[in-house]
């Protein structure tokens, strides 16, 4: 193999004139292209002899990936291009001619680079098999000659002209098979109890998901006490995702739920359930606080397995403790959405909250139920706000003393 000329860099490159800079770029570009062509000849020879026999690898791609420190996806185009541009040999020693010999000559001279090679090869693969060898060779030579002095658009235009000449009728038309959009989703529980969600959506599904998240992730309006929504965009979108899941699982056609919310088993001690202190076991794989369990029990098809101090089951939750579809419709009509003062959330975004918790003997009827969005539901369970049913059968809320020293009752006038 002849020795490749490598140009030298001036010691003070910043002194170089514009012509010297341009000349240096052209020289190094040619060296890179010639070196790439030489590498291809070596890879083609390894492919001919077999990487398994030579080095114990299953393929030339996997061997070259290790040698070059590349992934197999990165190494594959090098090997594919090497086989296209150079002759190889079959297992019986028969020579297999290069797929694009004229392109190989231009590449060896450093006249064309990887992208033009790829473009020419893609055009050649579209030439029908019944085209004569002479016509095919003429087409490749014409493309390779033009590639020495022209850009990608000119190559593309010439390729269209050649294909129109070699295959004027084109391929036989047929109805294209609809392509299955690529969608991926993984959900993994971390050691700290959080769940990590990763996914990949096609353009249409991604746009629909983004629109749905945006609709549910708008900041909460400033309430009558001047409280501002301080959540970040990521936090608002996380809450919006939970709202969308709630909407999906509450659908009457949701498999296995019959219009109720998702079935979750929670094992909890009797004292923890009544006091809200301690922890509960979720679906036998994770934990949640007893306060969270009390809140989830309001409007989730959570079957609580209540244990006594000795660890013996006292009771397994019954569906009658939970809001029926009929009761939910009545709540939607009565409250018209989240009943918390100043909230604009619609019924579909709300939970049915037991004012007097059923664990403490509260019944599941309309006089003991109120619609609350997830934010205000948590606020009632974990904050100092109180909710009660007024004499007229409508819910009213008592603010904490630090917001209103007189603790005057309030209602939502927007619902």
N, C-alpha and C positions, 0 to 999 in steps of 0.2 A: 504494500500500500504506500503510495507516495506521501511524502511529508507535507502537511498542511501549513501554509503560510499564516502566521498569526501576527497582525499588525501591532506595533508598539504604541503605547499611550505616551503622548508628550508629558514631560515632567510637570510642566505648568500649563494645564489644559485651559485655564482661564485666559491665557494669552492667544489661543488659537483663533483664527479668523473664521468667518462663516463658511467659506469653501472648505477649509481644513476640517471643520466640524462635520460637515455633510459627507466629506470623503471618508472620514473615520467611521461614521455610522454605516455607510455602505460597505466598507471593508469588513467590519465586524459582523454585519448582517449576512454577508456572503459566507464568512467563516462558519457562522452558526448553522446555516443551511447545508453547507458541504459536510459539516460534522454530523448533522442529523441524518443525511443520506448515508454516510459511512456507518453510523450506528445501525441503520436499517439493514445494511448488508450483513452485518454480524448477527443481528436478531433473526434474519431469514435463514442463515446457516444453522443457528441453534434450533430453529423450528424444523429444518430439514432433518437434522440428526436426531432430534427428540430430546427435550429437556429432561425427561425421565431417565433415559439411558446416560445422558451426559452428567447430570447433577442430582438426579433423584427427585426432581420436582414433577408434579402432575402436568404442568403446562409451561410453555415459554413465558406466558403472562405472569404466572405466580413467581417463577424464577427471577424475571426481570424486575418485578415489583420489589423483591427483597434486595437485589443488587443495587437498584437505584433509590431505595428508600421511598417508594411510592405505594399508594394503595393499588389494588388490582384494577379498580376503575380508572385510575390515572395511567397505569401501565398498558392497558388494553389497546388504546389508539396507536401507540408506538408499534406494537407487534402487528396490528392489523395493517398499518401503513407499510411496514416492512415487507409483509407478504404480498401486498398489492403491487409494490414497485420492483420486487426482485424475484428472480426464478427460484423455485424451491424443488425438493425432490420428494416423491412418494415413498412409501415404505419399501417398495421393491426396487428403488433406485431410479425409477423413471422421472425424468425432469418435467416439472410443471412450470410452464412459461409465466412470466410476470403478467399480471392483469393489465397493467398500464405501463408498458416499456418506454414509450416516448416521454411520458411524464417523469419516469425515473431518470432519464437522461438530463432533462431540465433541472430536476432536483439535485442531481450529482454535481452539476455545474454551479449550484448555488443561485440559480436564476429565479426559482420559485420557492415559496415557503409552505408551511404545513396547511394553512387555510386554503391556498389555491389548489394544493394537491387534493385535499379533501373535496373541494368543489368539483374538480375535474372527475374524480373517481365516482362521485355521486351521479354525475351526468352520464358517465359510461355505463353505470349499472342500469340506467333506464332504457338503454338501447335494446330492442327486442333480440332474442336469441337467433331468429331467422335471418337477421341482417348479415350480409357477407363479411368475411374477415377483412377484405380490402376496404370496404366502406367504413367498417368500424375503425380500422387503423388510420384511415384518412381523417375521420372525425377526431380521434385522439390527438393526432399530430397537429391538426388545426387548432385545437384547444390549447395544447401545450405551447405552441409557438405564440399564440396570442397572450397567454399567461405571462410570458417573459416581459411583456411591455404594457400590459393592460391591468385594469383593476377588476374587482369582483362583479360589478354590474355588467361590464362588457362580456365577461366570461359567461355570466348567466344568460344574457341576451343571445350570445352565439350558441349556447347550449340549447336554448329553446328553438332556434332556427334549425340546428342540426337534427334535433329530435322530430321537428315537424317534417323535415325532408326524409329521414330514415323511417319514420313511423307516422305517416300522414293521418291514418285512421285512429291512432291512439289506442288505448286499451279498451276492451269491450266494456261498455257501461254496465254498471250493476248498482243496485241499491246498496249504499254503504251500511254496514252493520253499526248500530249505535254503540258508541264507545262508553264503557262503564266509567263514570267519573271516579277519580282517585280520592278516597276519603279514608282517613286513619284516625283512630282515637285510642289512647291508652290511659288507664286510670290506675295509679299505684299508691298504695298506702305506705307512708313513710314511718320510720321508727318513732318519730315524735307525735304520731297520731294524726297529722295532717295528710291530706290526699293530694297527690301531684297529677295534674291533668295536662296531657300533651296531645296535639292533634294536627292533622293536615287536611285541608279542604280544597276542593276544586273552586274555580273562580265564582261560579254561581252560588254554591253553597256558602262560601266564605262571605259573599256580599249579603246574602240573606241573614246569616248569623250576625254579621256586624250591624245590620239594620235593627235586628231584634234586640241585641245588646244595647245599642244606642237608645232605643225607645224606652228600655227599662232602667237605663243607667243615668238618666237625667238627675241633676242635683235636686235634693228636696228643697222646696221653697222655704224661705225664712218664715218661721211660725210667729204667732202673736206674742211670743216672749222674746223675739229677736234672735233665736238660735239658728245658726247657719250650718249648713251641711259641710263638714270639714273633711269628708272622705276624699282620698285621691281618686283619679280616674280608674286606676287598676282596682281599687277597693270597690268603687261603684259598679264596675263591670263584674267583679266577683259576686256581689250581691244580686246583680241582674241575672247572672247565670243561675243562681239558686231560685230566683223568682220564676225563670223559665222552666226549670226542672219541676217546681211545684205545680205550674200550670199543666205540664205534660202528664204528671202522675195523677193529677186530680181529674183527668179526662175520663168520662164514663166508659169510653171504649178502651182504656188502658188495660193491657192484658193482666189478669190476675188480681185486679183491685176492685172491680165492680163499682167504680165511682168513688171509692175511698182513696185516701192517700197511701203512699208506699208502705208495705208491710215491713216493720222493723221489730225485732225482738230485743227487749231491754231487760236485763236481770238487775234487780235493785232490792235493797233491804227495805223493810217496812218503815223503819225509823227514817231512813234517808229519803224515802218517797214523801213522807209527811212533812219533814223539816226542810228538805231541799239542801241538806248538808251532806257532803261525802261524794261518792262516785257511783256510777252504774256501768254495767258491761253492755256494749252495743253489739248485737249480732255475734256475740262470742268471740270477736276479734279485736275490739277496741274499747275505749272507755269514754265516758262523758260525765260531766258533773251531775249531781242529783238535781240541781236547779235547771240545767238544760233538759234533763229527762222530764221534769214536770212540765216544762214549756212545750216540749215535743209531743207530750201526751194530749195536749189540748186538741190538736187538729191533725194528728198523724195516726195512721193505722198502726200504732205501736202496741205490740202485745207485751205488757209488762209481766215479768215473772217475779212476783213479790216473795221475798225470802224472810224467814224469821231469824232471830239471833243465832240459832243453831244451824242455819244454812238449809232449812227445810222449806220447800215451796208452800206458800200459804194460798196463793191464788194465781191463776193465769188470766190475763186480761180478756174481757169479752167485748164483742163488737158493739153491744148496746151502750157502752161507755162513750162511744164516738159518734160524731155528728153524722146523721144519715143524709143521703142526697136530698130528700125532701126537706129536712130541716135546713140544709144549706141554702136551698132555693128561697125559703122563707126569710133567712137571714139576709140574703142578698137584696131582697125587696125592702125589708125593714130598714137596714142600715145604709144601703146604697153604696157601700165601699167601706174603707177604714173609718171607724167611728171616732177616732182620736181627733181632738180639736185642731182644725187647720190642715188636716191631711187630705190629699186629693186622690189617693190610690183607689183603683176600682175594685169591685168584688173579686174579680179573678186573681188579683194579686194579694188576697187577704187570707188569714187563718181564722178559724173559729175558736175563740178563747173562752174557756170556762171561767166565769167570774169567781165562783166558789169552786175550787178544784175538786174533780171527782174523787181524788185520793182522800180528800177531807170530807167526803160525803156529799159533794155538790152534784145535783142532777144534770143530765144532758137534756135540757129543754130550752125553749127560746127565752125564758125569763132568766136563764143563767148563762146565756151565750151572747157574745159580741164579736163583730168582725174587726180584726186588726191586721195591718200590714206587718211584714216580718220585723221591721225596725221598731214599730210601736208595740208589737207583741213582746219583743225582748225588753223594751223599756218598762212595760208593766210588770214583767216577771222579775227584772233585775234592778229596777229603779225605785224611786219613792213615789211615783204616781199611783193612784188608786182608781179603780173603776167600779161603778155600782149601777144597779138598775133603779131608775127613778119611779115615782108613783104612776107615771103615765106609760110605763112599759118601755121606755127608751133609755139607752145607756148614757151616763154622764161621768165625767172624769174630775178627780180631785187632784190639783197640782201639789207638788211638795211645798213645804213652808218657805223654803228659800226663794221660790219663784213668786209665791203669793202668800204673805203672812196670814191672810184671812182664810186661805184655802177654799175659795169660792168655786163651786162646781161649774164645769164648762161642757159645752157640746160642740160637735162639728156641724157648722152651718153650711159646709160645702158639699157634703155627701148627698 
